[in-house]
């Protein structure tokens, strides 16, 4: 039970701080995970390496155009699938001997993407901050702090989905209807808008579907970790 509450509190904190500067190094990394999901989906449908060039061609959420209903559907869901799978992967690796290499490996990948992709050069500073955090943790060798940072990275990946679906879609729609917060002009996220366009199903429905999937996956992973610790 303590483990469940721990991750729930981290998730809430990450969502609440999502647009704050303190979380930006982690938020950008989670955006990279999301982009990789779109790029892999597009790659699998015949776009080859060009899919990565298009998806990483800007800092924003860029969608690869596809011919046909099913490819468009998969690519539109690819970003959220990528975010979710990276969350699962990080949570799995932290339970293995690879844990001690995890932050360093992520820092290297983060820096490589930021430096090598011209459109993402503006993220180099945040990649450097993340790398500095990883180096500092290796120097001080505090397992508890290192685990918290890894957890924030993992939860930021799942929070990307939660924020876009719950905050930018569900709460945004509610605010549009009741005008609770004045001047909220965020707009519906591209993935949700594309899913509505492709399927003709409401944006709120797709937001709820992905909230449910995220919560189920989060719950399954955390429960499995809780059971593993009890053994």
N, C-alpha and C positions, 0 to 999 in steps of 0.2 A: 504493500500500500504506500509506503514511504517513497518508493521509486516512482510510482505513478504520479504522486503529488509533486515530486521533484521536477519531472519533465513537464508537467502541466504548468507549473510556476515559471519554468524557463520559457515555454511557448508563449504564455501570456506576456511576460516581460519583453520578449523579442517582438511580438506583434505591437505592443504599446510603444516601443522605441523604434519601430520600423523606419520611420522617416527622420530619425535623429542622427546627428553626425557620429555619435559614439558607436553606432551599429553599422555604419556605412561600409567599412571593410568586409564585414560578414555579409551584408546585403548584396554587395556587388558580386561576391563569390557565389552566392546563391543564384544570382541572375545568370552567371556563367553556366552553372549546372542546368538551369532552365533552358538556356540556349543550346547546350549540348543535346538535350532531349529532342528539341525541334530538329537540329541538324542530323542526328542519327535517324530519326523517322524519315526525313527527306532523303537521306543517303540510301536507306533501304528501298525507297521507291524510285531509284534510278537516277538521282541527281548527282551521285558521286561526290567528290571532294568539293565541288562547286556549292553544295548545300552548306558546308561550313563557312565558305567565303561569304555567302549571302547572309546567313544568320548572324555571323560575327562582323558583318559590315557596318554595324552601328551599335551604339550603346542601348538603344531602345529595343523593344521586343519586335523583331523582324520575322515575318512569316513568309515561308517559301510557297509560292503559288504552285498548285498541283492540278493536273487534269484528272477528272473523275471524282466521284463522290467519296469513295473509300480512302484513296490516298489523301485527299484534303482533310477528311475526318481524322485520320491517324496523325497527320502532321500537326493539326490544330491541337490535338490532345498530347502531342509529343513533349511539349515543354513541361506540363504538369507531371507526366509520367517520368520524365528525366529528374525533376525535382524530388519526386517520391522515391525513385530508385537510388538516387545519391544519398538520401536520408537513410534508407535501409542499409546501403553499403557501408556508410560511415559508422552506423550503430553496430554493424556486424564486425567491422575491422577493429573497433575499439575493444572488442572482447577477445582479440587474438594477439599474437606476438607482434603483429604489424602495427599495433597501437603506438609504439615508440617512434615509428617512422611516419605516422599519419600526418601530423601537422607540418613536418618538413616537406613531405611530398606535395601536400596541398599548396604550401608556400611557393615551391618551385613551379608548379603548374600555373598558379595564379600569376606569378611574375612573368612566366613565359608568354602567356596569353596577352597580358597587358602590354608587354614590350613589343611582341612580334606582330600584333594586329594594329595597323595604323589608326583605325577608328576607335580603338580602346586605349590609346595612349594616356587619356585623361584619368585612367584608373590606376596608373603606375604608383602614384602616391599611396593609395589605399592597399595595393599589393605589397608595397614596401612596409607599411605599418603592420600588416598581417605577418609578414616575414620577420619583422623585428620582434613581434609578440612570440612567434614560434622559437626564435633564437634565444630570447630571454628565458622562456620556459625550459629549454634544453640546458641552459646555464644554471638555473636555480634548482632544477630537478624536484619540483613539487608536483607529485602525481595528482593530488586533489585539484589543484588549479589547472593543470593540463587537461584533466578530464572535463572540467567545467567548460573550458574553451572548445574542446572537441564537441561537447554537447550543444554549445551555442551554434557551432558550425552546422551540425546536423539539424537542429531545430530551426535554424534560419532557412534551410532548404525546404522543410515542410511548411514553415511560416509563409514562404513565398506564395504557396497555394492558398493558405488560409487568408492571407491579407487580400489577395486579388479577388477571391470568391466572397468572403464574408464582409470585408470592409468596402472594397472598391465596387462590389456588385450588389450584395444584399442590403447593406446599410446605406449605400449610395442611392439605391432605388427607393428605400423607405424615406430617405431624406428628400428625394425628389417629390415624393407624394405629399409629405407632411411639412416640408420646409422647416425642419428643426434647426439645421445649421445653415446660416446664410453664406453664400459665396462658395459653396462646395461644388467645384466644377471638374472633378477628377475624370469623369467619363468611365465607361465600361472598358475593362481590359480587352486587348486585342483577341486573346484566345477565346474568351467567352463570347465576344461579338461574332467571331468567325464560326463558332459552334452553332450559334443561333442562326446565322446566315445559311450554313450548310444543312442543318437538320430541320429548320423552321420551328424549333422548340424554344420556349422562352429562355431568356438569359438567366432568370432566377432559378429555373429548373437545373440548368447546367452548373450554376454556382452551388446549389444544394447537393447535386450529385458529387461534385469534387470535394466539397466539405465532408460529406459522408465517407467517401473513399479515404481521404486524408486521416480522419478520425479513426476509422477502422484499422488502417495500416499502423498508425501511431500506437493505438491500443494493443494491437497484436505484437508489435516489436517490443514494447515496454513490458508487457505481460510475460513474453518469452524471456526477457532479461531478468525479470523478477524471479521466475521459476528457476533459471540457471543459477542465480545467486543463492537460492535456498538449498541447492544440492550440495 
